[in-house]
Amino acid sequence: MIENKNILVTGGAGFIGSNLCEALLANNNYVTCLDNFSTGHRENIERFFSNPRFKLIEGDIRDFATCEQAVEGKDFIYHEAALGSVPRSIADPITTTQVNILGFVNMLTAAKNAKVKRFIYASSSSTYGDAQYSPKVEDKKGNLLSPYAVTKHANDLFAKNFAQLYDIEAIGLCYFNVFGPHQDPNGAYAAVIPKFINLLKKHEQPTIYGDGKQSRDFTFVQNVVNANLLAAEAVLENKHEHINIACNESIDLTSLTQCIIDSLSKKDAEIAKIKPLYADARLGDIKDSLASIEKAKRILHYEPKIFVKEGIELTTDWYFNK
Protein backbone atom coordinates (compact mmCIF):
# COMPACT_ATOMS: atom_id res chain seq x y z
CA MET A 1 0.00 0.00 0.00
CA ILE A 2 1.15 3.54 -0.73
CA GLU A 3 3.01 5.34 2.06
CA ASN A 4 4.49 8.81 2.54
CA LYS A 5 2.91 10.19 -0.63
CA ASN A 6 1.29 13.57 -1.17
CA ILE A 7 -2.32 12.86 -2.10
CA LEU A 8 -5.39 14.91 -3.00
CA VAL A 9 -8.87 13.55 -2.27
CA THR A 10 -11.63 15.63 -3.84
CA GLY A 11 -14.93 15.19 -2.08
CA GLY A 12 -12.91 14.11 0.94
CA ALA A 13 -15.61 15.22 3.38
CA GLY A 14 -18.13 12.95 1.73
CA PHE A 15 -19.01 9.37 2.52
CA ILE A 16 -16.44 7.48 0.43
CA GLY A 17 -13.94 10.32 0.46
CA SER A 18 -13.75 10.55 4.27
CA ASN A 19 -13.28 6.79 4.61
CA LEU A 20 -10.52 6.99 2.00
CA CYS A 21 -8.83 9.92 3.78
CA GLU A 22 -8.82 7.89 6.99
CA ALA A 23 -7.11 4.91 5.32
CA LEU A 24 -4.52 7.08 3.57
CA LEU A 25 -3.63 8.91 6.78
CA ALA A 26 -3.35 5.59 8.61
CA ASN A 27 -0.68 4.68 6.06
CA ASN A 28 1.31 7.86 6.87
CA ASN A 29 0.44 9.72 3.68
CA TYR A 30 -0.01 13.47 3.42
CA VAL A 31 -3.66 14.05 2.52
CA THR A 32 -5.32 17.19 1.18
CA CYS A 33 -9.11 17.20 1.13
CA LEU A 34 -10.88 19.47 -1.37
CA ASP A 35 -14.59 19.89 -0.63
CA ASN A 36 -17.25 22.60 -0.87
CA PHE A 37 -19.54 20.82 1.65
CA SER A 38 -22.49 20.78 -0.74
CA THR A 39 -23.06 17.10 0.07
CA GLY A 40 -20.06 16.32 2.28
CA HIS A 41 -20.01 17.13 6.00
CA ARG A 42 -17.37 18.76 8.17
CA GLU A 43 -18.14 16.25 10.94
CA ASN A 44 -16.86 13.46 8.65
CA ILE A 45 -13.35 14.93 8.71
CA GLU A 46 -13.14 16.70 12.08
CA ARG A 47 -11.25 13.73 13.48
CA PHE A 48 -8.39 14.51 11.05
CA PHE A 49 -7.96 18.20 11.95
CA SER A 50 -5.38 17.47 14.64
CA ASN A 51 -3.29 15.38 12.25
CA PRO A 52 -0.41 17.47 10.83
CA ARG A 53 -0.49 15.35 7.66
CA PHE A 54 -4.04 16.46 6.86
CA LYS A 55 -5.01 19.68 5.07
CA LEU A 56 -8.44 21.00 4.09
CA ILE A 57 -9.11 23.23 1.10
CA GLU A 58 -12.68 24.49 1.12
CA GLY A 59 -13.44 25.07 -2.53
CA ASP A 60 -15.42 24.06 -5.60
CA ILE A 61 -14.19 21.85 -8.44
CA ARG A 62 -16.13 24.06 -10.86
CA ASP A 63 -13.47 26.73 -10.21
CA PHE A 64 -10.36 25.87 -12.21
CA ALA A 65 -8.01 28.04 -10.11
CA THR A 66 -9.04 26.08 -7.02
CA CYS A 67 -8.32 22.82 -8.83
CA GLU A 68 -4.86 24.06 -9.87
CA GLN A 69 -4.08 25.04 -6.27
CA ALA A 70 -5.25 21.68 -4.95
CA VAL A 71 -3.17 19.50 -7.31
CA GLU A 72 0.12 21.32 -6.80
CA GLY A 73 2.84 18.92 -5.66
CA LYS A 74 0.56 15.88 -5.52
CA ASP A 75 1.69 12.34 -6.34
CA PHE A 76 -1.81 10.91 -6.75
CA ILE A 77 -5.30 12.31 -7.13
CA TYR A 78 -8.42 10.54 -5.94
CA HIS A 79 -11.41 12.28 -7.52
CA GLU A 80 -14.47 11.39 -5.44
CA ALA A 81 -16.26 14.74 -5.71
CA ALA A 82 -19.56 14.57 -7.58
CA LEU A 83 -23.26 15.21 -7.26
CA GLY A 84 -24.68 11.73 -6.81
CA SER A 85 -28.27 10.47 -7.05
CA VAL A 86 -30.26 9.53 -10.12
CA PRO A 87 -33.42 11.32 -8.88
CA ARG A 88 -31.46 14.52 -8.15
CA SER A 89 -30.05 14.51 -11.68
CA ILE A 90 -33.53 14.10 -13.16
CA ALA A 91 -34.84 16.97 -11.03
CA ASP A 92 -31.83 19.23 -11.75
CA PRO A 93 -29.76 18.07 -14.74
CA ILE A 94 -27.96 21.40 -15.09
CA THR A 95 -26.22 21.41 -11.70
CA THR A 96 -25.42 17.70 -11.97
CA THR A 97 -23.80 18.34 -15.37
CA GLN A 98 -21.84 21.37 -14.15
CA VAL A 99 -20.37 19.53 -11.16
CA ASN A 100 -19.89 16.09 -12.67
CA ILE A 101 -18.59 17.05 -16.12
CA LEU A 102 -17.11 20.58 -15.87
CA GLY A 103 -15.71 19.80 -12.42
CA PHE A 104 -14.27 16.52 -13.65
CA VAL A 105 -12.59 18.08 -16.69
CA ASN A 106 -11.22 20.89 -14.51
CA MET A 107 -9.61 18.36 -12.17
CA LEU A 108 -8.32 16.20 -15.00
CA THR A 109 -6.81 19.23 -16.77
CA ALA A 110 -5.21 20.50 -13.58
CA ALA A 111 -3.74 17.04 -12.97
CA LYS A 112 -2.40 16.91 -16.51
CA ASN A 113 -0.84 20.38 -16.21
CA ALA A 114 0.77 19.44 -12.90
CA LYS A 115 2.13 16.23 -14.43
CA VAL A 116 0.42 14.05 -11.84
CA LYS A 117 1.24 10.45 -12.69
CA ARG A 118 -2.08 8.81 -11.86
CA PHE A 119 -5.65 10.09 -11.60
CA ILE A 120 -8.03 7.67 -9.88
CA TYR A 121 -11.70 8.60 -10.05
CA ALA A 122 -15.13 7.36 -9.00
CA SER A 123 -17.08 5.92 -11.89
CA SER A 124 -20.55 4.39 -11.46
CA SER A 125 -22.57 1.28 -12.18
CA SER A 126 -25.21 3.65 -13.61
CA THR A 127 -23.09 3.72 -16.79
CA TYR A 128 -24.40 0.22 -17.61
CA GLY A 129 -27.86 1.67 -18.14
CA ASP A 130 -30.49 -0.81 -19.24
CA ALA A 131 -28.00 -3.53 -20.23
CA GLN A 132 -29.93 -6.77 -19.73
CA TYR A 133 -27.11 -9.28 -19.30
CA SER A 134 -25.54 -10.28 -15.98
CA PRO A 135 -22.97 -10.00 -14.51
CA LYS A 136 -21.89 -6.66 -15.98
CA VAL A 137 -18.50 -6.54 -17.70
CA GLU A 138 -16.64 -3.31 -18.35
CA ASP A 139 -16.77 -3.17 -22.15
CA LYS A 140 -20.50 -3.79 -22.72
CA LYS A 141 -22.95 -1.02 -21.84
CA GLY A 142 -26.67 -0.35 -22.39
CA ASN A 143 -28.78 2.77 -22.90
CA LEU A 144 -28.21 5.38 -20.20
CA LEU A 145 -31.26 6.05 -18.03
CA SER A 146 -30.53 9.35 -16.27
CA PRO A 147 -28.53 12.58 -16.58
CA TYR A 148 -26.36 11.30 -13.72
CA ALA A 149 -25.47 8.20 -15.74
CA VAL A 150 -24.66 10.39 -18.76
CA THR A 151 -22.28 12.53 -16.68
CA LYS A 152 -20.45 9.51 -15.29
CA HIS A 153 -20.13 7.98 -18.77
CA ALA A 154 -18.77 11.32 -20.01
CA ASN A 155 -16.14 11.15 -17.25
CA ASP A 156 -15.00 7.77 -18.59
CA LEU A 157 -14.77 9.17 -22.13
CA PHE A 158 -12.79 12.23 -21.03
CA ALA A 159 -10.42 10.14 -18.92
CA LYS A 160 -9.74 7.77 -21.81
CA ASN A 161 -9.20 10.69 -24.18
CA PHE A 162 -6.80 12.49 -21.81
CA ALA A 163 -4.87 9.26 -21.29
CA GLN A 164 -4.41 8.98 -25.05
CA LEU A 165 -3.57 12.65 -25.64
CA TYR A 166 -1.54 13.64 -22.59
CA ASP A 167 0.04 10.43 -21.29
CA ILE A 168 -1.68 10.63 -17.90
CA GLU A 169 -2.71 7.35 -16.26
CA ALA A 170 -6.40 7.36 -15.37
CA ILE A 171 -8.36 4.66 -13.55
CA GLY A 172 -12.13 4.78 -13.26
CA LEU A 173 -13.27 2.59 -10.39
CA CYS A 174 -16.86 1.68 -11.21
CA TYR A 175 -18.62 1.51 -7.85
CA PHE A 176 -21.70 -0.64 -7.33
CA ASN A 177 -24.05 0.67 -4.60
CA VAL A 178 -21.55 1.52 -1.89
CA PHE A 179 -22.70 1.65 1.75
CA GLY A 180 -21.23 1.91 5.23
CA PRO A 181 -20.23 4.32 8.01
CA HIS A 182 -20.41 8.09 7.36
CA GLN A 183 -23.07 7.77 4.63
CA ASP A 184 -25.66 10.52 5.01
CA PRO A 185 -29.08 9.12 6.05
CA ASN A 186 -30.90 12.44 5.62
CA GLY A 187 -32.38 14.40 2.76
CA ALA A 188 -34.47 13.68 -0.30
CA TYR A 189 -31.62 11.92 -2.10
CA ALA A 190 -30.23 9.76 0.70
CA ALA A 191 -29.09 6.28 -0.33
CA VAL A 192 -31.36 3.39 0.57
CA ILE A 193 -29.38 1.68 3.36
CA PRO A 194 -28.66 4.69 5.63
CA LYS A 195 -32.12 6.09 4.91
CA PHE A 196 -33.81 2.82 5.93
CA ILE A 197 -31.65 2.51 9.05
CA ASN A 198 -32.59 6.03 10.07
CA LEU A 199 -36.30 5.41 9.55
CA LEU A 200 -36.33 2.06 11.33
CA LYS A 201 -34.48 3.49 14.33
CA LYS A 202 -37.42 5.93 14.65
CA HIS A 203 -39.89 3.01 14.25
CA GLU A 204 -41.04 4.35 10.88
CA GLN A 205 -41.78 2.20 7.82
CA PRO A 206 -39.29 2.47 4.96
CA THR A 207 -40.64 2.69 1.40
CA ILE A 208 -39.33 0.45 -1.36
CA TYR A 209 -39.88 1.92 -4.82
CA GLY A 210 -41.00 -0.87 -7.15
CA ASP A 211 -41.91 -4.45 -6.34
CA GLY A 212 -38.85 -5.09 -4.19
CA LYS A 213 -37.53 -7.72 -6.57
CA GLN A 214 -34.99 -5.37 -8.13
CA SER A 215 -31.50 -6.41 -7.10
CA ARG A 216 -28.21 -4.66 -6.43
CA ASP A 217 -24.57 -5.61 -5.88
CA PHE A 218 -24.24 -3.72 -2.58
CA THR A 219 -20.59 -3.04 -1.76
CA PHE A 220 -19.32 -2.25 1.72
CA VAL A 221 -17.20 0.91 1.75
CA GLN A 222 -14.02 -0.77 3.07
CA ASN A 223 -13.93 -2.89 -0.09
CA VAL A 224 -14.02 0.32 -2.12
CA VAL A 225 -11.32 1.95 -0.01
CA ASN A 226 -9.11 -1.10 -0.43
CA ALA A 227 -9.61 -0.99 -4.22
CA ASN A 228 -8.56 2.67 -4.28
CA LEU A 229 -5.39 1.92 -2.31
CA LEU A 230 -4.54 -0.94 -4.65
CA ALA A 231 -5.19 1.24 -7.71
CA ALA A 232 -2.42 3.69 -6.78
CA GLU A 233 0.40 1.29 -7.65
CA ALA A 234 -1.25 -1.39 -9.77
CA VAL A 235 0.44 -2.34 -13.04
CA LEU A 236 -2.00 -1.19 -15.73
CA GLU A 237 -2.72 -2.88 -19.05
CA ASN A 238 -3.69 0.46 -20.64
CA LYS A 239 -3.20 4.14 -19.82
CA HIS A 240 -6.92 4.29 -19.02
CA GLU A 241 -8.70 1.51 -17.18
CA HIS A 242 -12.37 1.20 -16.23
CA ILE A 243 -12.74 -1.39 -13.47
CA ASN A 244 -15.80 -2.69 -11.62
CA ILE A 245 -15.57 -2.57 -7.83
CA ALA A 246 -18.22 -4.70 -6.16
CA CYS A 247 -18.74 -8.09 -4.52
CA ASN A 248 -20.15 -10.15 -7.43
CA GLU A 249 -23.09 -10.87 -5.12
CA SER A 250 -26.57 -9.37 -5.49
CA ILE A 251 -29.55 -9.11 -3.16
CA ASP A 252 -33.10 -7.92 -3.89
CA LEU A 253 -34.40 -4.87 -2.03
CA THR A 254 -37.03 -6.76 -0.04
CA SER A 255 -34.40 -9.18 1.26
CA LEU A 256 -32.01 -6.30 1.94
CA THR A 257 -34.66 -4.48 3.95
CA GLN A 258 -35.33 -7.60 6.02
CA CYS A 259 -31.60 -7.96 6.61
CA ILE A 260 -31.50 -4.40 7.98
CA ILE A 261 -34.56 -5.06 10.15
CA ASP A 262 -33.03 -8.27 11.51
CA SER A 263 -29.78 -6.50 12.35
CA LEU A 264 -31.44 -3.52 14.03
CA SER A 265 -33.90 -5.67 15.97
CA LYS A 266 -30.94 -7.14 17.90
CA LYS A 267 -30.55 -3.65 19.36
CA ASP A 268 -34.26 -2.75 19.53
CA ALA A 269 -36.74 -5.65 19.50
CA GLU A 270 -39.65 -3.41 18.43
CA ILE A 271 -38.03 -2.95 15.00
CA ALA A 272 -38.70 -6.61 14.17
CA LYS A 273 -42.43 -5.81 13.88
CA ILE A 274 -41.96 -3.19 11.15
CA LYS A 275 -42.83 -4.03 7.54
CA PRO A 276 -41.76 -1.96 4.52
CA LEU A 277 -44.18 -0.04 2.32
CA TYR A 278 -44.11 -0.30 -1.48
CA ALA A 279 -44.58 2.50 -4.01
CA ASP A 280 -44.30 2.96 -7.78
CA ALA A 281 -40.86 2.40 -9.28
CA ARG A 282 -38.81 5.57 -9.77
CA LEU A 283 -37.86 6.95 -13.16
CA GLY A 284 -34.27 6.15 -14.15
CA ASP A 285 -33.74 3.27 -11.73
CA ILE A 286 -31.95 0.16 -13.00
CA LYS A 287 -33.84 -3.12 -12.50
CA ASP A 288 -30.93 -5.42 -11.66
CA SER A 289 -27.24 -4.85 -11.07
CA LEU A 290 -24.53 -7.47 -10.59
CA ALA A 291 -20.85 -6.89 -11.34
CA SER A 292 -18.16 -9.06 -12.79
CA ILE A 293 -15.01 -8.35 -10.76
CA GLU A 294 -12.62 -10.44 -12.85
CA LYS A 295 -10.83 -7.36 -14.20
CA ALA A 296 -10.40 -5.96 -10.68
CA LYS A 297 -8.92 -9.27 -9.56
CA ARG A 298 -6.55 -9.37 -12.54
CA ILE A 299 -5.28 -5.78 -12.53
CA LEU A 300 -5.68 -4.66 -8.92
CA HIS A 301 -5.45 -8.06 -7.20
CA TYR A 302 -8.70 -6.96 -5.54
CA GLU A 303 -10.83 -9.32 -3.50
CA PRO A 304 -13.91 -8.19 -1.56
CA LYS A 305 -13.34 -8.76 2.14
CA ILE A 306 -16.77 -7.85 3.56
CA PHE A 307 -20.02 -8.99 1.95
CA VAL A 308 -23.46 -7.46 2.33
CA LYS A 309 -24.76 -9.17 5.49
CA GLU A 310 -21.59 -8.55 7.50
CA GLY A 311 -21.48 -5.03 6.08
CA ILE A 312 -25.04 -4.39 7.27
CA GLU A 313 -24.08 -5.52 10.79
CA LEU A 314 -21.07 -3.19 10.83
CA THR A 315 -23.12 -0.32 9.43
CA THR A 316 -26.03 -0.63 11.86
CA ASP A 317 -23.53 -0.84 14.73
CA TRP A 318 -21.92 2.41 13.58
CA TYR A 319 -25.23 4.29 13.25
CA PHE A 320 -26.33 3.14 16.70
CA ASN A 321 -23.05 4.10 18.36
CA LYS A 322 -22.20 7.38 16.63
N, C-alpha and C positions, 0 to 999 in steps of 0.2 A: 504494500500500500504506500501511496505517496506520503513523504515526510519532508518537513522544512521547505515547503514550496510557498510561493506567494500566489494566492488564489482569490479570484473574484466570484462571488455567488450573487447573481441578480435574483431578486425575489427572495432574498435570504431571510426575511421576516415572515415568510409564508410557511405553509404546512411542510412541504417537502424541503424547501430551502433551509428552514431552521433546523430540521433533523440532519441535513447534509452539513451545515455549518458546525454542528455539534461533533459530528464524526471527524471532520477535517481538523478541528481544533484539538480533539483527543489524540490525533496523530502528529501534533506539534507543527502544524502548518500555520502560516499567517493568512488570516481570512478577512477579506473585505466584503461586507454586505451592502448591496445597493438596493434600496427599496423606497417606494413612495407611500407605503402604508395604505394603499387603496383597498387591498384585500389582505395584506399581511398585517401582523399585530406586533407592536413593540414588546408586549409581554412574552412573545415567543423567543425573543433574543436578549431579554434583560439579564438572563443568567450568564451571558458572555461579556457584559460591559466591564467587568473587573479583570478580564483576561487581556494582558497587554498585546497579545497576538491578534486581537479582534478589533476591527474598525468598521464603523457605520458611516455610509454616505446616504443621506436622505435626498433622493432625487428620482427623476422620472426618465425611463429609457426612451421616451419620445423626444427628449432633448439630447441632441448629438454631443454637445459640449460636455454634458454630464457623463455620457458614455465614454468619451475620450479620457476624462479625468479618472474614471473608475478603472480602466484597463491598464493604465500606466504601470509598467514594471511587473505585470502579472505573468506567471508561468502558465496557468490554466484558467479558463473561464468556464463556469457552470452557469448556463442561462436558464433559470427556472422562472423568471418573471413572465407573467402572462395574465390575461383576463380569461379565467376558465369559465365553464358552464355553457352547455348547449342552449338551455332556455334563455340565459342572459344574452347570448349572441343573437338569438332570434328576436328578442325584444329591442336590442340596441346593437345592430351590426356595425355601425360607424365606429363607436368607441372600441369594440372588440378588434376591428381591423386596424385602427390606429395603434393600439398597444401591441397587438400580436404580430403585425407585419412591419409597420414602420419601426416600432421599437426593436424588433428582431434584426432588421437590416441595419439599423443604427449600431447595435451591439456587434454584429458580424463585421461591419465596416471598421469600427473602432479597433476590433481585435486584429483585423487584417493590417491596418495601418501601424499598429503597435508590434506587429510581427509575433503575435502570440502563437505558440506552436499548435495548440489544440483547443478547440471550442466544442464543449459538450453541452447539448441542449435538450430540453424536454419536448419530445414529440408526443403524439397521442394516438390511442387506439381509434379515436373518431375518424382518423384518416382512412380507415378501411370501409367506411360508409356502409352501404347495403350489401356488401360482398356476402354471398350466401354460403360459401364453403367454410369448413372448420377442420382443424385449427387455422388461424390466420398466419400466412407467411408474408415476409416483408415485401416481396416484389409483385404482389397481386392484390389490387385494390378494387373497390366498388364505386358506386356513385355517392358523392358526398352529400350529407343530409342536413348540414347546418352551416351558418357562417363561421362558427368556431372551427369546424372541421376543415373548411376551406383555408382559414388562416394557418392552421397547423400543417396542412399539406403544402401551402406556399412556403412555410419555413423550410420544409424538407427540400423543396426545389431551389430556394436561394442558397441553402447550405451546400448542396451538390454543385451548383454553379460556381460559387465562390471557391470551393475546393479545386475545381477544374481551372479557374482563371488565375487564382492568387496563391495557390500552393499552401493553403491553410488546411489543417486536418479538422474535420467536423464530424461529430458523432451525434446522431439523433437517437436518443433512448426513448422508445415508443412505449409509454406507460399504459398499463391496463388497470383502471379503477383502483387507484392507490388509496389506502386508508391507514389510520393509526393515530398515535398521540400528536397533539397540536393541530389537528384538523378542525376548522371552525364549524361548530354545530348550528350557528345562528344565521339568520338571513334567508331571503327568498331563494338563493341559489346554493344553499348548503348541500354538500354531498350526502348521499343516502345514509351511510353508516353513522356518522356523528349526529346527523339530524334525528335519526330514529332513536339513538341512545339518549339524546337530550329529551325527546318527547316521552319515552318510556320511563325515564327517571322521574318525570312529573306525573306519571300515571295517565298519560294521554295516548290515544291510539295513533300510530303512524299510518300514513296513507301510501299505498303502493299504486303507482300509475301503470295501468295495464292489468293483465290477468295474473301477474305474479309468476308466470312461467318463463319470462325473459331471463336470460342467464348472463352472468358476467364472470370474468377471470379476475376476481378481487385479489389485489397484491399488497401485502403488508409493507409499510414504508421502509422498514429496515432492509428488505430485499432490494428496494429501489436505491437506497443509499449505498448499499454494497456494490450494486451495478455501476453506480457513478464513480466510486473509488476505483473499481477495476478498469473502468474506461479510460482513466487518466494515462495509464502506461501500457495498455493493451497493444499488441502488434496488429495493425490494421491490414485488411486485404485491399482496401481502396482508400483514397484520400477522404471520401465521404462514406459513412456507414449509417444505415438506418436499422436499428436493432430492437426487437421486441423485448420488453422487460415485464415479466408476469410469472405465473406459477404453473401454467399449462394445466389448470384445474378450474372448472367453472361450477357455479352454484346458482340456482334460480332465486329470484328475489323473495318468494314466499319462504323458501328454506332458509335463506339468509336471515330474514326477519325473525324466524323462530329460533335460530342460533343466537341472535342478539338477546331475545327474550329469555332463553334458557340461561345464558351467561349472567344477565342482570338479575334474574330471579334468585340466584345464589346469594345476592347481596340484599335483595328486597323481595320477599316471597309474593307480595301482592302483584308484582309485575307479571308473574306466570299466568294470571287470569286475563291479561290484555290480548285482544285479537286485532290484527291490522284491518284497516279499511281499504277498499279498492276504488279507484277512479279511472276515468278514461286515460288511455295512453297519451303521452305527451308528444307533440310534434318534434321530429328530429332525433328521437331516441332510437338507438340500434336495438334490434330484437335479441340477438345472441352474440356473445363475444368470448372467444377462447383463443389464446395465443400459442403459436409454436415458439419455443424458446431454443430451438436447435442452433440458430445463429449466435445467440448470446452465449450458449455453452461453448461453441467453437471459437469465437473471437475473444470473448471476455473471460472465458472459464467461469461463467456465472452459473450458480445453482441456487434456486430459492431455498432459504433456510426455514422460513416460517410460513405455513399455509393458513388458509382462511380461518379455520376454527380456533387454532392457537392464537392467531392474530386478533380475533374478536375478543378472546379472553384477556389478552394484554391490553387491548384498547379500552374495554369496559373498566378494567382495573384503573387505568390512567384517568379516565373521566370521573370515576368515583373518588379518586384520591387527590385530584389536583385542587 
